[in-house]
C-alpha cells in the first residue's frame, strides 16, 4: 500500500546539516552548537496551581457535589497543562527544523 501524502525521506548524501540534541532536567534541551532552550516557567506555575487545587479536593467530602465540581476543575487544569506542553514542544521543534 502506498500513501502519496507522506513525503519520501531525503537520501543521507543530500543532508547538508545535522544537529545533536540533548534533553535535560535543568534546561529543556541543549543542541550540539551550544544553544540552550529553557523550560517554560508558566508550566511550573500551573503545576503549583494544580497542587493547590488537589489539596482542596482532599478536604472535600467524597461523593459530594462540591467534590465533583473540584474534580472537574482539576480535569481542566490537566488539560491546560497538556495543551501548554504540546504547544511548547511544537514550537521548539519548529524552531529547530527551520533554524538549521
Number of C-alpha atoms within 10 A of each C-alpha: 3 5 6 7 6 7 7 7 6 8 7 7 6 7 8 7 6 7 10 9 14 11 12 12 8 9 13 15 17 16 14 11 9 10 9 15 15 12 17 13 9 11 16 12 11 16 15 12 14 19 13 12 16 15 11 13 19 11 9 14 11 11 8 10 11 13 17 15 12 18 16 12 16 19 12 13 17 15 12 14 17 13 12 16 15 11 12 15 14 12 12 13 12 11 11 13 10 7 7 9
